[in-house]
């Protein structure tokens, strides 16, 4: 990735402000030439507002006007009764020595065009100096980091990639929890249905399932009428009850086990009004979480599953870039790998933000975290099932579509 000379532009911008400030100062009007005159204070307020008289040094005679006297001058200059001119006050001031205002009293508090030019120059020069200084310092630090081989230090990028990975892990984790809740609730119902089917399968069906043929007549003579009876007794129970040898009893029980697996593959728990009981309520409330999350949740989980391996791989490679101490002790090849990993992480984070994938991970995690309905009778889940049964059947199929295992 091409490096951007950000700090060069910052320094250039600061220097440009300094130059503009100098131009404004240089081209602005100058302060007028002034000449010092003595002022006779005719009237004076406590805040220094005065009415004064002065002699125009350019031949205009005696003149009067307002002036801002110094209120902190010596008290003797405010009351001159001890002097020959009486009780009038005294101060010093300046008159303009050139231009149209020649001979006019110059007030220090009056803002002139020159004052405004100086203020504008200062407003440009001071920030310009600060900006240029900041650009030089930051650029120098960046150059030092590059020269020291530390250009790959990017803790912020690594930290953002870690947050993206945590969001992806969170949505996968919550989806696995929701799926596990459905399977845990479905398994007892499935096992019960399989046991019902096995209770209808006569033990004679096991005769041809092994070589040599199983002694099913002996099993029937001792009360084992169905495959479920054989399965419930277990190999040791068969041997103990019927007197068959251990190997024969194990073969009979294994045949019953295989038959149970075959029945389990063909047995399905259908969600309808006839499905009742606490196990059914658990299944419906667990399914409702996935149904309400919608197909967007499954898409988010699939995207997170594809993204996680790449994030894990690049975050492991970019680990030195997360801490300056680690980067200092990493060799040149490791630094190069870390820089490449950081570039890829930056692309992944930007793509996740631009496509809304990151937000989708967070929203799906929240949807799946809401959990099952707290209603002990699962009334709301049953109402929802009645309104969209196909959605529940499809969701159940997606969760348990792998080979159903009989655990009873």
Residue pairs with C-beta under 8 A, 6 or more apart in sequence:
1 343
7 135
7 136
7 138
7 139
7 142
8 135
8 139
9 135
10 131
10 132
10 134
10 135
10 138
10 139
11 131
11 132
11 135
11 136
11 139
12 135
13 128
13 131
13 132
13 135
14 127
14 128
14 129
14 130
14 131
14 132
14 133
14 134
14 135
15 128
15 132
16 128
17 124
17 125
17 127
17 128
17 131
17 132
18 124
18 125
18 128
18 129
18 132
19 128
20 124
20 128
21 120
21 121
21 122
21 123
21 124
21 125
21 126
21 128
22 121
22 125
24 117
24 120
24 121
24 124
25 117
25 118
25 121
25 125
28 113
28 114
28 116
28 117
28 118
28 120
28 121
29 112
29 113
29 114
29 117
30 114
31 112
31 114
31 115
32 96
32 97
32 98
32 99
32 101
32 106
32 112
32 114
33 96
33 97
33 98
34 94
34 95
34 96
34 97
34 106
35 57
35 94
35 95
35 97
36 92
36 93
36 94
37 54
37 55
37 57
37 92
37 93
37 94
37 95
38 54
38 55
38 90
38 91
38 92
39 50
39 52
39 53
39 54
39 67
39 69
39 90
39 91
39 92
39 93
40 52
40 53
40 54
40 85
40 88
40 89
40 90
41 50
41 51
41 52
41 69
41 78
41 88
41 89
41 90
41 91
42 50
42 51
42 52
42 53
42 64
42 88
43 50
43 51
44 50
44 51
44 69
44 78
44 89
46 71
47 71
48 68
48 69
48 70
48 71
49 66
49 68
49 69
50 66
50 67
50 68
50 69
50 89
50 91
51 64
51 65
51 66
51 67
52 64
52 65
52 66
52 67
52 69
52 91
52 93
52 105
53 62
53 63
53 64
54 62
54 63
54 64
54 93
54 95
54 105
55 61
55 62
55 63
56 62
56 63
56 95
56 103
57 95
57 103
58 102
58 103
60 103
63 103
63 105
65 104
65 105
66 107
67 91
67 93
67 105
67 107
68 107
68 108
68 109
69 89
69 91
70 91
73 91
76 82
77 89
77 90
77 91
78 89
79 87
79 89
80 86
80 87
80 88
80 89
80 90
81 87
93 105
93 106
94 105
94 106
95 102
95 103
95 104
95 105
95 106
96 102
96 103
96 104
96 106
145 151
145 153
149 327
149 332
149 335
150 324
150 327
150 328
151 339
152 320
152 321
152 327
152 335
152 336
152 338
152 339
152 342
153 321
153 324
153 327
154 318
154 321
154 322
154 342
154 346
155 321
155 322
155 323
157 318
157 321
157 342
157 345
157 346
157 349
158 315
158 318
158 319
158 321
158 322
158 342
158 345
159 322
160 345
160 349
161 311
161 314
161 315
161 318
161 345
161 348
161 349
162 315
164 307
164 311
164 348
164 349
164 352
164 358
164 361
165 308
165 311
165 312
165 315
167 304
167 358
167 361
167 362
167 365
168 304
168 307
168 308
168 311
168 361
169 304
169 308
170 361
170 362
170 365
171 297
171 300
171 301
171 304
171 361
171 362
171 364
171 365
171 368
172 301
172 304
172 305
172 308
174 364
174 365
174 368
174 369
175 297
175 298
175 301
175 364
175 368
177 368
178 286
178 289
178 290
178 293
178 368
179 290
179 399
181 286
181 289
181 372
182 283
182 286
182 287
182 290
182 395
182 396
182 399
182 400
183 399
183 400
184 282
184 286
185 279
185 282
185 283
185 286
186 269
186 283
186 396
186 399
186 400
187 407
188 279
189 269
189 275
189 279
189 280
189 283
190 264
190 267
190 269
190 400
190 404
190 406
191 406
191 407
191 408
192 279
192 408
193 267
193 268
193 269
194 260
194 263
194 264
194 267
194 406
194 408
195 228
195 408
197 263
197 267
198 226
198 227
198 228
198 231
198 259
198 260
198 263
199 226
199 228
200 226
201 226
201 227
201 228
201 259
201 263
202 225
202 226
202 227
203 216
203 219
203 220
203 224
203 225
203 226
203 227
203 229
203 230
204 216
204 220
205 227
205 259
206 214
206 216
206 227
206 230
206 252
206 255
206 256
206 259
207 213
207 214
207 216
209 255
209 258
209 259
210 251
210 252
210 254
210 255
214 248
214 251
214 252
214 255
215 244
215 248
218 242
218 244
219 230
219 238
219 242
219 252
221 242
222 241
222 242
223 229
223 241
224 230
224 233
224 238
224 241
224 242
227 256
227 259
227 260
230 238
230 252
230 253
230 255
230 256
231 253
231 256
231 257
231 260
233 241
233 253
234 253
235 246
235 249
235 250
235 252
235 253
235 254
236 249
238 244
238 249
238 252
238 253
239 245
239 246
239 248
239 249
242 249
244 252
260 406
260 408
261 405
261 406
263 406
264 404
264 405
264 406
265 403
265 404
267 404
269 275
269 283
269 396
270 393
271 283
271 284
271 287
271 385
271 389
271 392
271 393
271 396
272 389
275 283
281 376
281 377
281 378
281 381
282 372
282 378
283 396
284 378
284 381
284 382
284 385
284 392
285 372
285 373
285 375
285 378
285 381
286 372
287 381
287 392
287 395
287 396
288 372
288 373
288 380
288 381
288 384
288 392
289 368
289 370
289 371
289 372
290 297
290 368
290 395
290 399
291 384
291 388
291 391
291 392
291 395
292 367
292 370
292 384
293 364
293 367
293 368
296 360
296 364
297 364
297 367
297 368
298 398
299 360
300 357
300 360
300 361
300 363
300 364
301 364
303 357
303 360
303 361
304 361
307 348
307 352
307 357
310 344
310 348
311 345
311 348
314 341
314 344
314 345
314 348
315 341
315 345
317 337
317 338
317 340
317 341
318 338
318 341
318 342
318 345
319 326
319 338
320 326
320 327
320 330
320 334
320 335
320 338
321 327
321 338
321 339
321 341
321 342
327 335
327 338
330 338
349 358
351 357
352 358
372 381
373 380
373 381
375 381
384 392
385 392
